[in-house]
Amino acid sequence: RALLAESARINERTRISRELHDLLGHHLTALSLNLEVAGHITEGQAQEHVRQAHTLAKLLLTDVREAVSHLRDSGAIDLEAALRPLVTQVPSLDIHLDIAQPLTLDDPERAHVLLRCTQEIITNAVRHAGARNLWIQVRRDADTVLIDARDDGHGADAVAPGNGLRGMRERLNQYGGKLEIQTRRGEGFGLRIAVPGAPALMPAAVTQGVL
């Protein structure tokens, strides 16, 4: 039984690493190729910006490959090593990642949920919040992993969840997780994610709060 459980864990970690490779790797490769072409048909200052974007795309692709290798090879998943590639070299946004102590998860599914939620937080800060800075703190409280994120964007009077936030809620709810959102116009967005480090007996409700 122990051997079967370990085999299932390895297979699941391999599946997740393959998904990261296929999704992010494919899109970043396509982006890099398109930027390379754009660099040949632009001139002056625009060409320089395209070249910088091309360099960032290649760096991100390298980081994704390193994260995939980490997921494949490590028995326990180091959250900092897995999250770091997501928060570096993001154009137009300074991301400040704070992990108080080494955090590892034996469950690749929960690690995958935290990675995808962090990715969505970054995407929202860039696309919707108009933020220049994003602060992300990751810590463990007893048997729960917490991610607190806040940005300095424009905020809103109320939260209008789209597909990204809805997807976060669905993923978290599967593992007994919680998502709390706080915002006020002119004061940016704040999010808290809580995921039990061990399987929950029952899914916890996802709550949404507005300051």
C-alpha positions in Angstrom: 0.0 0.0 0.0 2.8 2.4 0.8 4.5 1.6 -2.5 1.2 2.3 -4.4 0.8 5.6 -2.5 4.3 6.7 -3.4 3.8 5.7 -7.0 0.6 7.7 -7.2 2.4 10.7 -5.7 5.2 10.5 -8.3 2.7 10.1 -11.1 0.7 13.1 -9.9 3.8 15.3 -9.6 4.8 14.3 -13.1 1.4 15.2 -14.4 1.5 18.6 -12.8 5.0 19.3 -14.1 3.9 18.3 -17.6 0.9 20.6 -17.4 3.1 23.5 -16.4 5.6 22.7 -19.2 2.8 22.3 -21.8 0.8 25.4 -20.9 3.4 28.0 -19.8 6.2 26.5 -21.9 4.2 26.5 -25.1 2.9 30.1 -24.7 6.3 31.5 -23.7 7.9 29.8 -26.6 5.4 31.2 -29.0 5.7 34.7 -27.4 9.5 34.5 -27.7 9.3 33.6 -31.4 6.8 36.4 -32.1 8.9 39.0 -30.3 12.0 37.8 -32.2 10.1 38.4 -35.5 8.8 41.8 -34.2 12.4 42.8 -33.4 13.3 42.6 -37.1 10.4 44.7 -38.3 10.5 47.6 -35.8 12.9 50.5 -35.5 14.3 52.9 -33.0 12.9 53.0 -29.4 10.1 50.5 -30.3 12.7 48.0 -31.4 14.6 48.3 -28.1 11.4 47.7 -26.1 10.6 44.6 -28.2 14.1 43.3 -27.7 13.8 43.8 -23.9 10.5 41.9 -24.0 12.1 39.1 -26.0 14.9 38.8 -23.4 12.3 38.7 -20.6 10.3 36.0 -22.4 13.4 33.8 -22.7 14.3 34.3 -19.1 10.7 33.3 -18.1 10.9 30.2 -20.2 14.2 29.2 -18.5 12.6 29.8 -15.1 9.5 27.7 -16.0 11.8 24.8 -17.1 13.7 25.0 -13.8 10.4 24.9 -11.9 9.2 21.9 -13.9 12.5 20.1 -13.2 12.1 20.9 -9.5 8.6 19.4 -9.5 9.7 16.3 -11.2 12.8 15.6 -9.1 12.0 16.7 -5.6 10.3 14.5 -3.1 8.9 17.4 -1.2 8.1 20.6 -3.1 9.9 23.7 -1.9 7.4 26.5 -2.3 9.9 29.3 -2.6 11.8 27.5 -5.3 8.5 26.9 -7.2 7.1 30.4 -6.7 10.3 32.4 -7.4 10.2 32.0 -11.2 6.7 33.3 -11.2 7.5 36.6 -9.5 10.8 37.6 -11.2 11.1 39.6 -14.4 7.5 40.6 -14.7 7.3 43.8 -16.8 5.8 46.9 -15.3 5.3 45.3 -11.9 7.7 45.1 -8.9 6.9 41.9 -7.0 8.1 41.6 -3.4 8.1 38.0 -2.3 8.5 37.2 1.4 8.7 33.7 2.7 9.3 33.7 6.4 10.8 30.2 6.6 11.5 27.2 4.3 8.1 25.8 3.3 7.7 22.4 1.7 4.6 20.5 0.7 4.4 16.7 0.2 1.2 17.0 -1.7 1.8 18.1 -5.3 -1.8 19.0 -5.9 -1.8 21.6 -3.1 1.4 23.0 -4.3 0.0 23.2 -7.8 -3.1 25.1 -6.5 -0.8 27.6 -4.7 1.2 28.1 -7.8 -1.8 28.7 -10.0 -3.4 31.1 -7.5 -0.2 33.1 -7.2 0.0 33.3 -11.0 -3.6 34.6 -11.1 -2.8 37.2 -8.4 0.1 38.5 -10.5 -2.1 38.5 -13.6 -4.8 40.5 -11.9 -2.3 43.1 -10.5 -0.9 43.6 -14.0 -4.1 43.6 -16.1 -6.8 45.0 -13.8 -5.4 46.7 -10.7 -3.1 49.2 -12.4 -0.5 48.4 -9.7 3.2 49.2 -9.8 4.0 47.1 -6.7 2.7 43.7 -5.4 3.6 42.3 -2.0 3.2 38.6 -1.5 3.9 36.9 1.9 3.8 33.1 2.2 3.9 31.5 5.7 2.7 28.5 7.6 0.2 28.8 10.5 0.0 25.4 12.2 -1.1 23.1 9.5 -2.3 25.8 7.1 -0.3 27.5 4.3 -1.2 31.2 4.0 -0.6 33.6 1.1 -1.3 37.3 1.8 -1.0 39.6 -1.2 -1.7 43.3 -1.6 -1.0 45.8 -4.4 -0.8 49.6 -4.7 -3.3 49.7 -7.6 -6.5 51.8 -7.9 -8.7 49.4 -6.0 -12.5 49.3 -6.4 -15.8 50.0 -4.6 -16.7 46.3 -5.0 -15.2 43.1 -6.3 -16.4 42.0 -9.7 -15.0 38.5 -10.0 -14.2 37.2 -13.4 -13.1 33.8 -14.6 -9.7 34.1 -13.0 -11.1 34.6 -9.4 -13.8 32.1 -10.0 -11.2 29.5 -11.0 -9.2 30.3 -7.9 -12.2 29.7 -5.7 -13.0 26.4 -7.4 -9.4 25.1 -7.0 -9.2 26.2 -3.4 -12.6 24.8 -2.5 -11.5 21.3 -3.7 -8.9 21.3 -1.0 -10.7 22.9 1.9 -9.1 26.3 1.1 -10.4 29.8 1.6 -10.1 33.0 -0.5 -10.8 36.4 1.1 -10.6 39.6 -1.0 -10.5 43.2 0.4 -10.5 46.4 -1.6 -11.4 50.0 -1.5 -11.2 52.5 -4.3 -7.8 54.2 -4.2 -6.3 51.7 -1.8 -5.5 48.7 -4.0 -6.5 45.0 -3.6 -5.7 42.6 -0.8 -6.1 38.9 -1.0 -5.6 36.1 1.5 -5.4 32.4 0.5 -5.5 29.7 3.1 -4.9 26.0 2.2 -4.6 23.2 4.7 -1.3 21.4 4.4 -3.1 18.0 5.0 -6.3 16.8 3.4 -9.4 18.5 4.9 -12.3 16.4 6.1 -14.8 18.6 4.4 -14.4 21.5 1.8 -14.4 24.9 3.5 -16.6 27.6 2.2 -14.9 30.4 0.2 -15.6 33.8 1.5 -15.4 37.2 -0.1 -15.1 40.4 2.0 -15.0 44.0 0.9 -13.7 46.7 3.2 
